[in-house]
Structure formats: C-alpha cells, structure tokens
Amino acid sequence: QVQLRESGGGLVQSGGSLRLSCSVSGIVSGINQMGWYRQAPGNQREWVAAVTKGGSTNYVDSVKGRFTISTNVAWNTVYLEMNMMQPEDTAVYYCNTKTIRGNAYWGQGTQVTVSS
C-alpha cells in the first residue's frame, strides 16, 4: 500500500507563488510515476503535471512555463512549484502516484485559492 499526504496549499494573490509538497509512504519502490491533478468547483479533475522515475516531466499546456514538478532523491516526496499564479489556478490539488503494476493512489487534496 501507498499513502500520500499533501501540504502547502493556501491563499495567494494573482501573480504570486506557492509550493505544494506530497509525502509518499509505504511501498514506494514500485512507483514509477508521480503527478499532480486539480479539481475546480463544478469541473472534472484535471491532470496538471507528472514526473517519471527516470526524470521525465510533462505539463498541461495551461501551466507550462509557470509550474515545475520535481521529486527528492529518495523518491518519496513530490513537489509542485507554482509561479505567476492566476485565479484560474484555484482548485483542490491532488497528489497521485502510479505503480509499475498499474495501481494508482491519491492524496486527500489541498486547497489552493488565487485571488484577483
């Protein structure tokens, strides 16, 4: 089993920055990808960014150049650095991991609110 816990959400003004963290515990050796999703009120959950164990990163177009996903060396914490934030970035942000067996795990989510 894998457990995820996000932190770092909060309220920020437009143009500001936040850094989200997700601590991963349990059997982390089988995880080959970590990522972030978000869900705004009334919207479906949206994929935001992902990083593979090999270090490859991908982003949804709306955050490219503003958000950066990274992990620690131990591969048990994933970060999302968010810069130049806009009100459209307001959402609950969820950490996600995928294992080599195809299992997916989710955190409980952390609220991010960007005021205009």
C-alpha positions as CSV (number, residue, x, y, z in Angstrom):
1,Q,0.0,0.0,0.0
2,V,1.0,3.6,-0.6
3,Q,-0.1,6.6,1.4
4,L,0.1,10.2,0.2
5,R,-0.2,13.4,2.1
6,E,-0.2,16.8,0.5
7,S,0.7,20.1,2.1
8,G,1.4,23.7,1.1
9,G,-1.9,24.9,-0.1
10,G,-3.4,28.2,0.8
11,L,-4.4,31.7,-0.4
12,V,-2.2,33.7,-2.7
13,Q,-2.7,36.8,-4.8
14,S,-2.6,36.7,-8.6
15,G,0.9,36.7,-9.8
16,G,2.1,35.0,-6.6
17,S,3.7,31.7,-5.9
18,L,3.0,28.5,-3.8
19,R,4.9,25.3,-3.4
20,L,3.0,22.1,-2.8
21,S,4.5,19.0,-1.3
22,C,3.3,15.4,-1.2
23,S,4.9,13.0,1.1
24,V,4.7,9.4,-0.1
25,S,5.0,6.4,2.3
26,G,4.5,2.7,2.1
27,I,5.9,0.5,-0.7
28,V,7.4,3.3,-2.8
29,S,9.8,1.1,-4.7
30,G,7.0,0.1,-7.1
31,I,6.1,3.6,-8.0
32,N,7.2,4.7,-11.5
33,Q,5.4,8.0,-11.8
34,M,4.2,10.8,-9.6
35,G,2.0,13.6,-10.5
36,W,-0.5,16.4,-9.6
37,Y,-4.1,16.8,-10.6
38,R,-6.6,19.6,-9.7
39,Q,-10.3,20.0,-9.5
40,A,-12.0,23.3,-9.5
41,P,-15.7,23.7,-8.3
42,G,-18.1,22.3,-10.9
43,N,-15.2,20.9,-13.0
44,Q,-13.8,17.4,-13.6
45,R,-10.5,16.5,-12.1
46,E,-7.7,17.7,-14.4
47,W,-4.2,16.4,-14.8
48,V,-1.6,19.1,-14.2
49,A,1.9,17.6,-14.2
50,A,3.8,14.3,-14.0
51,V,7.3,13.1,-13.4
52,T,8.7,9.6,-14.1
53,K,11.3,7.8,-12.1
54,G,13.6,8.4,-15.0
55,G,13.2,12.2,-14.5
56,S,10.9,13.0,-17.5
57,T,8.4,15.7,-16.8
58,N,5.2,16.7,-18.6
59,Y,2.7,19.5,-18.0
60,V,-0.8,20.5,-19.2
61,D,-0.4,23.4,-21.6
62,S,-2.1,25.9,-19.2
63,V,0.7,25.7,-16.7
64,K,3.8,25.3,-18.9
65,G,6.4,27.8,-18.0
66,R,4.7,28.6,-14.7
67,F,4.7,25.3,-12.8
68,T,7.5,22.9,-12.1
69,I,7.2,19.4,-10.8
70,S,10.1,17.7,-9.0
71,T,11.0,15.0,-6.5
72,N,13.5,14.4,-3.9
73,V,16.4,12.0,-4.3
74,A,14.7,9.4,-2.1
75,W,11.7,9.3,-4.5
76,N,9.3,9.7,-1.6
77,T,8.3,13.3,-1.9
78,V,6.9,15.2,-5.0
79,Y,6.7,18.9,-5.2
80,L,4.8,21.3,-7.4
81,E,6.3,24.8,-7.6
82,M,3.6,27.2,-8.8
83,N,4.6,30.7,-10.1
84,M,2.8,33.5,-11.8
85,M,-0.4,32.1,-10.4
86,Q,-3.8,33.1,-11.8
87,P,-7.3,32.9,-10.5
88,E,-7.9,30.1,-12.9
89,D,-5.4,28.0,-10.9
90,T,-7.9,27.9,-8.0
91,A,-8.7,24.3,-7.2
92,V,-8.2,21.5,-4.9
93,Y,-4.8,19.9,-5.8
94,Y,-4.3,16.2,-5.5
95,C,-1.1,14.2,-5.5
96,N,-1.1,11.0,-7.5
97,T,1.2,8.1,-7.9
98,K,1.2,5.2,-10.3
99,T,2.9,1.9,-9.8
100,I,4.5,-0.5,-12.3
101,R,1.5,-2.8,-11.8
102,G,-0.9,0.0,-12.9
103,N,-2.2,0.8,-9.4
104,A,-3.0,4.5,-8.7
105,Y,-3.0,6.2,-5.3
106,W,-4.4,9.6,-4.3
107,G,-3.8,12.1,-1.5
108,Q,-6.7,13.8,0.3
109,G,-6.1,17.1,-1.6
110,T,-5.1,20.6,-0.6
111,Q,-7.0,23.8,-1.4
112,V,-5.3,26.4,-3.5
113,T,-7.0,29.8,-3.9
114,V,-5.7,32.6,-6.1
115,S,-7.3,36.0,-5.5
116,S,-7.5,38.5,-8.3
